[in-house]
Amino acid sequence: MPIVFDLVGQQWQRKIIVLIVALLGICLLMASGSVLPENNLWHEAIERGGVFFVLTGIVGRTWCSMYIGGHKLRRLVTEGPYSLTRNPLYLFSAIASFGLGAQLGSIVFALLCTAATIAIFLIVIRHEERALAGLFPAEYATYKAHVPRLMPSFRSWQDAEEIPVQPALVYRTFWDAMFFLFAIPALKGLESLRDVWLIAPVFRFY
């Protein structure tokens, strides 16, 4: 039982950490700006491309929840996205973070957001790995040896003939992921407030 509680507790810890980092990211955003002007073609292209990455993250997280939802403590999920990487949910979150950071019109800022997201999740991943190794010792050792921790390997793809899906959990993951999309107009609003208050950016990124 301690292993189970540890795994569930890490999920709450992850949400708290993400919230704290999101607040820090907002503060950084208010102090940052793009070297490229708002009406610059590349600035607009980066922003619009960022929306694509956000949508990819949302769809990807929802896809993952169809496989993992409700099964994480019952069996080791190794099919679908979990055959490509052991942590596809976190990978798609990092992709969405890149898209959100791109709304500043800066590739560098988007990469910083991605790196921060990955660094946070690596802490949680290590705890989850210990919990899963305790729950499924032999099976997880084999899985760990063939499937990478984060970066996907398409050579290891395998799928199940059928998967038991819990719609309520899929819907919850979808709406949780929609945070990234809803955050876009919120960030634009903060940028507008910064301009109204005549706050000059402290940092400028390419």
DRENBALUM-386170 format. One record per residue: z, x, y of N, C-alpha, C, O in turn; residue number from 1; residue in one letter. Coordinates in steps of 0.2 Angstrom, whole numbers. Last residue first. Layout:
REC   npz   npx   npy  capz  capx  capy   cpz   cpx   cpy   opz   opx   opy resi resn
REC     Z     X     Y     Z     X     Y     Z     X     Y     Z     X     Y  NUM    a
...
END
This chain:
REC   npz   npx   npy  capz  capx  capy   cpz   cpx   cpy   opz   opx   opy resi resn
REC  -143    75   181  -150    74   181  -152    69   175  -158    68   173  206    y
REC  -129    70   191  -132    72   185  -140    71   185  -142    66   188  205    f
REC  -116    73   202  -123    71   202  -126    74   196  -126    80   195  204    r
REC  -100    69   208  -104    72   203  -111    69   203  -112    63   204  203    f
REC   -96    61   218   -93    68   218   -98    72   213   -99    78   215  202    v
REC  -105    50   229  -103    52   222  -101    60   222  -103    64   226  201    p
REC   -96    42   242  -101    46   240  -100    49   233   -94    51   232  200    a
REC   -94    25   246   -91    31   242   -97    35   240  -101    34   236  199    i
REC   -97    14   253   -99    20   256   -95    26   252   -93    31   256  198    l
REC   -94     1   249   -88     5   251   -90    12   254   -86    16   256  197    w
REC  -107    -1   244  -104    -5   250   -98    -2   253   -98    -2   259  196    v
REC  -108     8   233  -112     9   239  -110     5   245  -110     7   251  195    d
REC   -98     3   225   -97    10   227  -102    11   234  -100    14   238  194    r
REC  -104   -10   222   -97    -9   226   -96    -2   229   -94    -1   235  193    l
REC  -114    -5   215  -116    -9   221  -109    -9   226  -110    -8   232  192    s
REC  -108     0   204  -112     4   208  -113     1   215  -113     5   220  191    e
REC  -102   -12   199   -98    -6   201  -102    -1   206   -99     1   211  190    l
REC  -114   -19   195  -109   -21   200  -105   -16   203  -104   -16   209  189    g
REC  -118   -11   185  -122   -11   191  -118   -14   197  -119   -12   202  188    k
REC  -108   -13   176  -109    -6   179  -113    -6   185  -112    -3   190  187    l
REC  -110   -26   173  -104   -24   176  -104   -17   179  -102   -16   185  186    a
REC  -123   -26   167  -122   -29   174  -116   -27   177  -115   -27   183  185    p
REC  -118   -18   155  -123   -16   160  -123   -19   166  -123   -16   171  184    i
REC  -108   -25   148  -106   -19   152  -111   -17   157  -110   -14   162  183    a
REC  -115   -33   139  -112   -36   145  -110   -31   150  -109   -32   156  182    f
REC  -119   -23   130  -124   -27   134  -121   -30   140  -124   -29   145  181    l
REC  -107   -19   124  -111   -14   127  -117   -17   132  -118   -15   137  180    f
REC  -102   -31   119   -98   -28   125  -103   -23   128  -103   -22   134  179    f
REC  -108   -34   108  -111   -37   114  -108   -34   120  -110   -35   126  178    m
REC  -100   -30    98  -105   -25   100  -108   -28   106  -111   -23   110  177    a
REC   -92   -41    96   -89   -35    99   -94   -30   101   -93   -27   106  176    d
REC  -102   -50    92   -99   -51    98   -95   -45   101   -95   -44   107  175    w
REC  -104   -44    79  -110   -45    84  -107   -46    91  -109   -42    95  174    f
REC   -92   -45    73   -94   -38    74  -100   -39    80  -101   -34    84  173    t
REC   -91   -59    72   -86   -55    76   -89   -48    78   -88   -46    83  172    r
REC  -102   -61    63  -102   -64    70   -97   -60    74   -99   -59    80  171    y
REC   -97   -55    52  -103   -53    55  -104   -55    62  -106   -51    66  170    v
REC   -86   -63    49   -85   -56    51   -91   -53    54   -91   -49    58  169    l
REC   -92   -75    46   -87   -75    52   -86   -67    54   -85   -66    60  168    a
REC  -100   -72    35  -103   -74    41   -98   -73    47  -100   -70    52  167    p
REC   -99   -61    23   -95   -65    26   -97   -67    33   -96   -63    38  166    q
REC  -110   -59     9  -109   -58    16  -104   -63    19  -104   -69    16  165    v
REC  -113   -49    -5  -109   -55    -2  -108   -54     5  -104   -49     7  164    p
REC  -130   -44    -8  -124   -42    -5  -120   -49    -3  -123   -53     0  163    i
REC  -142   -39   -20  -139   -44   -16  -132   -42   -14  -129   -37   -17  162    e
REC  -146   -26   -24  -151   -32   -25  -148   -38   -21  -152   -42   -19  161    e
REC  -144   -13   -12  -141   -18   -17  -146   -24   -18  -150   -25   -13  160    a
REC  -152     3    -9  -150    -4    -7  -147    -8   -13  -149    -6   -19  159    d
REC  -153    19    -3  -153    15    -8  -150     8    -6  -146     8    -1  158    q
REC  -157    35     4  -157    28     4  -157    24    -2  -161    26    -7  157    w
REC  -157    49     5  -152    46     1  -152    38     1  -147    35    -2  156    s
REC  -167    52    14  -168    54     7  -163    50     2  -164    49    -4  155    r
REC  -161    50    26  -166    45    24  -167    46    16  -170    42    13  154    f
REC  -146    53    33  -151    57    28  -155    51    25  -152    48    20  153    s
REC  -139    53    49  -142    50    43  -146    54    39  -150    59    42  152    p
REC  -123    60    54  -131    60    55  -134    58    48  -132    60    43  151    m
REC  -110    58    47  -113    55    53  -120    54    54  -123    49    54  150    l
REC  -108    64    34  -103    60    38  -106    56    43  -104    50    44  149    r
REC  -121    61    21  -118    65    27  -113    60    30  -113    54    30  148    p
REC  -119    60     4  -121    56    10  -117    60    16  -111    61    15  147    v
REC  -114    68    -7  -122    66    -7  -124    63     0  -130    63     2  146    h
REC  -101    69    -7  -105    75    -8  -112    74    -7  -116    79    -6  145    a
REC   -96    57    -4   -95    62     1  -100    68     0  -102    71     5  144    k
REC   -98    51   -17  -101    49   -11  -101    54    -6  -107    55    -2  143    y
REC   -89    59   -25   -96    59   -26  -100    57   -20  -105    60   -18  142    t
REC   -77    55   -19   -79    62   -19   -86    63   -20   -90    67   -17  141    a
REC   -77    41   -21   -77    44   -14   -79    51   -14   -83    53   -10  140    y
REC   -74    41   -35   -80    38   -32   -82    41   -25   -88    42   -23  139    e
REC   -62    47   -36   -68    50   -39   -74    47   -36   -79    51   -35  138    a
REC   -53    39   -27   -53    46   -27   -60    49   -30   -63    53   -27  137    p
REC   -51    27   -17   -57    28   -22   -58    35   -24   -63    38   -22  136    f
REC   -40    28   -10   -41    22   -13   -46    23   -18   -46    19   -24  135    l
REC   -40    41    -5   -34    39    -9   -35    33   -12   -33    32   -18  134    g
REC   -52    42     2   -51    46    -4   -45    44    -8   -45    46   -14  133    a
REC   -49    33    12   -54    31     7   -53    35     1   -54    33    -5  132    l
REC   -39    40    19   -37    34    16   -42    32    11   -40    29     5  131    a
REC   -47    51    23   -41    52    19   -39    46    15   -37    46    10  130    r
REC   -56    44    31   -58    48    25   -53    49    20   -53    49    14  129    e
REC   -49    40    41   -52    35    37   -54    38    30   -53    35    25  128    e
REC   -46    52    48   -40    48    45   -43    43    40   -40    42    35  127    h
REC   -59    56    52   -55    60    47   -49    56    44   -47    57    38  126    r
REC   -62    45    60   -66    46    54   -62    50    49   -61    49    43  125    i
REC   -54    47    72   -53    41    67   -56    42    60   -53    40    55  124    v
REC   -61    59    76   -53    58    75   -52    53    70   -48    54    65  123    i
REC   -74    54    78   -72    60    73   -65    60    71   -63    61    66  122    l
REC   -73    46    89   -73    43    82   -72    48    77   -70    46    71  121    f
REC   -72    55   100   -67    50    98   -67    48    91   -62    47    88  120    i
REC   -84    62    99   -78    65    98   -72    61    97   -68    63    93  119    a
REC   -93    51   101   -93    54    94   -86    58    93   -84    58    88  118    i
REC   -90    48   114   -90    43   109   -89    46   102   -85    44    98  117    t
REC   -94    60   120   -87    58   121   -85    53   115   -80    53   112  116    a
REC  -108    61   118  -103    66   115   -96    64   115   -92    65   110  115    a
REC  -112    49   125  -113    50   118  -108    55   115  -105    53   110  114    t
REC  -109    53   138  -106    47   135  -106    47   128  -101    45   124  113    c
REC  -117    64   139  -110    65   140  -106    59   137  -101    60   133  112    l
REC  -130    58   138  -128    62   133  -120    64   133  -117    64   128  111    l
REC  -129    51   150  -130    47   144  -128    52   138  -124    49   134  110    a
REC  -129    62   159  -123    57   159  -123    53   153  -118    52   150  109    f
REC  -142    67   157  -136    71   155  -130    66   155  -126    67   150  108    v
REC  -151    56   160  -150    58   153  -144    62   152  -141    61   147  107    i
REC  -147    44   172  -147    51   171  -146    52   163  -142    49   160  106    s
REC  -146    31   176  -152    34   178  -152    42   177  -156    45   180  105    g
REC  -135    24   172  -134    28   178  -141    31   181  -141    34   186  104    l
REC  -138    20   160  -139    15   166  -138    18   173  -139    15   178  103    q
REC  -135    29   151  -142    29   154  -143    25   160  -148    25   164  102    a
REC  -124    24   145  -123    30   150  -130    31   154  -130    33   160  101    g
REC  -129    15   137  -125    12   142  -124    18   148  -125    16   154  100    l
REC  -136    22   128  -140    18   132  -136    15   138  -138    14   143   99    g
REC  -125    29   122  -130    33   125  -134    28   130  -136    30   136   98    f
REC  -118    19   116  -115    22   122  -120    27   126  -120    27   132   97    s
REC  -127    16   106  -126    11   111  -123    14   117  -125    12   123   96    a
REC  -125    27    98  -132    26   101  -132    21   107  -135    22   112   95    i
REC  -112    26    95  -114    31    99  -121    30   102  -122    32   108   94    a
REC  -113    14    87  -109    14    93  -111    20    98  -111    19   104   93    s
REC  -120    19    76  -124    14    81  -120    13    87  -123    12    92   92    f
REC  -111    28    71  -117    31    73  -120    26    78  -123    28    83   91    l
REC  -101    19    67   -99    23    73  -106    27    76  -106    28    82   90    y
REC  -108    12    57  -105     9    62  -104    13    69  -105    11    74   89    l
REC  -110    23    48  -116    20    52  -113    16    58  -117    16    63   88    p
REC  -104    34    40  -101    30    46  -106    27    50  -107    29    56   87    n
REC  -111    40    30  -105    37    28  -101    33    34   -97    29    33   86    r
REC  -128    36    30  -123    40    33  -116    36    31  -116    30    30   85    t
REC  -136    30    20  -139    35    25  -134    39    28  -135    45    29   84    l
REC  -129    21    14  -132    26     9  -135    31    14  -137    36    11   83    s
REC  -125    12    23  -120    16    21  -122    21    15  -119    26    13   82    y
REC  -136     4    25  -134     9    30  -129    14    28  -129    20    30   81    p
REC  -137     1     8  -140     0    14  -138     5    19  -139    11    18   80    g
REC  -121     6    -1  -128     3     0  -130     2     7  -126     2    12   79    e
REC  -108     8    -3  -113    14    -2  -120    12    -2  -124    16    -3   78    t
REC   -91     4    -1   -98     2     1  -103     8     1  -102    12     6   77    v
REC   -79     3   -13   -83     8    -8   -90     6    -7   -94     6   -12   76    l
REC   -69   -12   -11   -73    -7   -15   -77    -2   -10   -77    -3    -4   75    r
REC   -58   -16    -3   -59   -19   -10   -64   -14   -14   -62   -13   -20   74    r
REC   -58   -12    10   -52   -11     6   -53   -13    -2   -49   -11    -6   73    l
REC   -71   -17    14   -69   -10    15   -63    -8    11   -63    -2     9   72    k
REC   -75   -30    14   -76   -26     8   -73   -19     8   -72   -15     3   71    h
REC   -77   -36    26   -72   -39    21   -72   -35    15   -68   -37    10   70    g
REC   -92   -29    29   -87   -35    32   -83   -37    26   -86   -41    21   69    g
REC  -102   -21    25   -95   -18    25   -90   -24    26   -84   -23    24   68    i
REC  -114   -27    26  -113   -24    20  -105   -22    20  -102   -23    14   67    y
REC  -114   -33    39  -117   -37    33  -115   -34    26  -114   -37    21   66    m
REC  -111   -23    47  -106   -28    45  -108   -32    40  -104   -35    36   65    s
REC  -124   -17    49  -118   -13    45  -113   -18    43  -111   -18    37   64    c
REC  -130   -26    57  -133   -24    51  -127   -21    46  -127   -23    40   63    w
REC  -122   -24    69  -122   -31    65  -125   -30    58  -122   -33    53   62    t
REC  -125   -11    72  -118   -13    70  -118   -20    67  -114   -20    62   61    r
REC  -139   -13    75  -137    -9    70  -130   -10    67  -128   -10    61   60    g
REC  -139   -22    86  -142   -24    80  -140   -20    74  -138   -22    69   59    v
REC  -132   -13    95  -130   -20    93  -132   -22    87  -129   -25    82   58    i
REC  -141    -2    96  -134    -1    94  -131    -8    91  -127    -8    86   57    g
REC  -152    -8   101  -152    -5    94  -145    -4    92  -144    -5    86   56    t
REC  -147   -11   114  -149   -17   109  -150   -14   102  -148   -17    97   55    l
REC  -146     2   119  -140    -3   118  -141    -8   113  -137   -10   109   54    v
REC  -159     7   118  -154    10   114  -147     5   113  -144     5   108   53    f
REC  -164    -2   128  -167    -2   121  -162     1   116  -161    -1   111   52    f
REC  -158     2   139  -157    -5   137  -159    -5   130  -156    -9   125   51    v
REC  -163    15   141  -156    14   139  -154     7   136  -150     6   132   50    g
REC  -175    12   146  -175    15   139  -168    14   137  -167    13   131   49    g
REC  -171     8   159  -174     3   154  -174     6   147  -173     2   142   48    r
REC  -166    20   164  -162    14   163  -165     9   158  -161     6   154   47    e
REC  -177    28   163  -171    30   159  -167    24   158  -164    23   153   46    i
REC  -186    22   172  -188    23   165  -182    24   160  -181    22   155   45    a
REC  -179    23   184  -180    17   181  -182    17   174  -180    13   170   44    e
REC  -180    37   185  -174    34   185  -174    27   182  -170    25   178   43    h
REC  -194    39   185  -190    42   180  -183    38   179  -181    37   174   42    w
REC  -197    33   198  -200    31   192  -196    33   185  -195    29   181   41    l
REC  -185    29   210  -189    34   206  -191    31   200  -188    28   196   40    n
REC  -176    21   216  -183    19   216  -188    24   212  -194    23   212   39    n
REC  -164    29   216  -165    22   213  -172    20   211  -173    17   206   38    e
REC  -167    47   214  -166    40   218  -167    34   214  -171    34   209   37    p
REC  -159    58   204  -165    54   205  -163    48   209  -158    45   208   36    l
REC  -146    62   201  -150    66   206  -156    62   208  -159    63   214   35    v
REC  -134    49   200  -140    52   198  -143    56   203  -144    54   209   34    s
REC  -116    50   201  -123    47   203  -128    51   200  -127    57   197   33    g
REC   -99    46   200  -105    50   198  -111    46   201  -111    40   203   32    s
REC   -87    39   202   -87    46   205   -94    50   204   -95    55   206   31    a
REC   -89    28   194   -88    27   201   -89    34   205   -90    34   211   30    m
REC   -89    35   182   -95    32   184   -95    31   192  -100    32   196   29    l
REC   -76    38   180   -81    43   181   -88    41   184   -91    44   188   28    l
REC   -71    25   179   -69    30   184   -74    35   185   -75    37   191   27    c
REC   -77    22   167   -79    18   173   -77    22   179   -80    22   184   26    i
REC   -72    31   158   -79    31   159   -81    27   166   -85    29   170   25    g
REC   -59    26   157   -60    33   160   -67    33   162   -69    36   167   24    l
REC   -61    14   151   -59    14   158   -60    21   161   -61    21   167   23    l
REC   -66    19   139   -71    15   143   -68    15   150   -72    15   155   22    a
REC   -55    25   134   -61    30   136   -66    26   140   -69    28   145   21    v
REC   -47    14   131   -45    19   136   -51    23   139   -51    25   145   20    i
REC   -55     8   122   -53     4   128   -51     9   133   -54     9   139   19    l
REC   -55    17   111   -61    15   115   -60    12   121   -64    13   126   18    v
REC   -41    17   108   -44    23   111   -51    21   114   -52    24   120   17    i
REC   -40     4   103   -36     6   109   -39    12   112   -40    12   118   16    i
REC   -49     4    92   -51     0    98   -47     2   104   -49     1   110   15    k
REC   -43    14    84   -49    15    87   -51    11    93   -54    13    98   14    r
REC   -31     7    81   -30    13    85   -37    15    88   -38    17    94   13    q
REC   -36    -2    73   -33    -4    79   -33     2    84   -34     1    90   12    w
REC   -40     6    62   -45     2    66   -43    -1    73   -46    -1    77   11    q
REC   -29    12    58   -34    16    62   -39    12    65   -41    14    70   10    q
REC   -23     1    51   -20     4    58   -25     8    62   -25     8    68    9    g
REC   -30     1    40   -31    -5    45   -28    -3    52   -31    -5    57    8    v
REC   -27    13    34   -34    11    36   -34     6    41   -38     6    46    7    l
REC   -13    11    33   -15    17    37   -22    15    39   -24    16    45    6    d
REC   -12     1    24   -10     0    30   -12     5    35   -14     4    41    5    f
REC   -17     7    13   -21     1    15   -19     0    23   -23    -1    27    4    v
REC    -8    17    10   -15    19    12   -18    13    15   -22    14    20    3    i
REC     4    10     7     3    14    13    -4    16    15    -5    16    21    2    p
REC     0     4    -6     0     0     0     0     4     6    -3     2    11    1    m
END
